[in-house]
Amino acid sequence: MEPTGTSVKGTDVDRRQTRTVMSGTTASCSHCSKQLSALQRCSRCKQASYCGAACQHAAWKGHKKTCVTLNDVIEKVNAAAANGIWREVIKWEGRSQEMMENRPDAGCENVLQVFAKAQMGGLNETGNSTHALSVVGLEKRRVEVLGRMQRFRDQGDAMCNIGDHLVMLRRRQESSLYFQRARNLGQAHGFLSIECTSCLGLGRLAMAEGRTQEGLDLLRNALVCAPLSEGDHIVLELRVLQCFTDALFRTHAIDEVELMISRYREAATAKSDTYFVLHSLYVSARLHEVSFFFVTLEPRVKWYTSL
């Protein structure tokens, strides 16, 4: 069917169509859903396909809202990402595959990272688990691309990110596999930040599953690696200290908690991070409360119950 040149509200609709013939396969019309082996695709957005001009004209009122060229999509995504407007970025995620076509691995990785960050922004703001699921899918694709590019540190970070989001989705076994992969990679290449983050993830999982001693050993290993890590090691150290002090409280290891609190407070003050400073004070208050029980009340309880 050749273009007729008919316009809808000043737009030459039919000139945006090109015939798409799919031998041996069928596809459905974007308007009437009729299954055909030959459809005409919108040549502007290349997303919608129609069985003829009549369906295209009928669908134009709704389709024109999303009929955007690939270059325009890229501009919109970049602008929204630069301004932290995650909803606008996510709106175009359906075009991500098209954005990566015929691009080198570096370009594909950048596209995946932009959409993954937008989904993480959505997760932080709404707490909706669908965002976590999207992050996992995007980061898994990033891991493959980063491996081809031999960017192993970034690949390890992506694996740890997958592990963290799988924990949110309660998929602990799969999460453990990704943390272990990241740890192996960190050890193989000497990336202490990756080993630290992966041990932190594995330690938290072990504690949650009741493997207390294994969890504490992993957290201690993370604490050894943290000060030697690349980049902003203080934030990493604070994350480990936060988790480690909480884990020690569960085991009533009061003496070790006292040592950790001092280190925790110093690191939090050095970073001037309000959240960690407040948490360190909270842990300190809990310590005094627990110490009061063991030193003052517990002997009296034992004496009373022995009567």
C-alpha positions, 0 to 999 in steps of 0.5 A: 500500500503506497502512501497517499499523502493524507494529513491529520491535523496538519501532519502528513500521517501516511508519509510516516509509514513504511511497509514491513513484510515479515515472511513466515511470521505475523504481527498485530495492528497497533489499532485493531489488533488484526494479525497480518504478515505485512504491516506498515510501520510508522517511519518516525517512531518505528514503534507502531504498525498498522494494517492500513491507512484507515487504522493509522488515521483512527489511531493517530489521536492517541499515537501522536502523544508517543510518536517521537523520533529516536533522537528526540527520545535520547534528548528527553532521557538525557535532560531528565536524567541530568535533572533527576526526573526519574519518572520522565526517564522511566517513561521511555524505557520501552525504547531502550533496546532501540537506543542501544542498536548499532552502538558500541558496548560503552554506549549500551552500558551508558543507556542501561546505567541511566535507566537503572539509576532512574529505577533506583530513584523510583524505588527510593521515593516510592518503595515499590518493589517493581522498581527493584525488579527492573533494577535487577534486570537492567543491572544483569544486562550491564554485568554482561556488557561490562564483562565484555569491556573488561571493566571488572570493578564496575562489573563487581559493583553491579553484581553487588547492586543486584544482590542488594535488590534481590534481598529486597525482593526476598530472593536470598539464594540468588542474592547470595550467588551474586554476592559470591560472584562479586567477592570472587571477582574482587579477590581475583583483581584485588578490588578491596571495595568489592570484597568489602561490599560483597562480604557485607551482603553475605554477612547480612544474609547469613545473620538473617538465616541464623548462621550467626558465627559465619555472618560475624566472620564475614562482617569482620572481614568486611571491616578489615577491607573497608579502610583500605578500599578504593574511593570513599572508604569512610562511607563503606566503613560506616555501612559495615559498622552499622550492620556489625554493631547491630549484629553484635547486639543480637549475640550480646557481645557487649565487650566487642560492641563497646570497641566498635561504638567508639570506632563507629562514632569517630568515623561518623563524626569525621564524615559529618553524616547526620544519619550515621552520627544519630545511629551511633548515638542510638547504639551507644544508648542501647549499649548503656541500657543493656549494660545496666541490665547485665551489671545491675539487674541480672544478678538480682534476677538470678538471686530472686529465681534461686529462692 
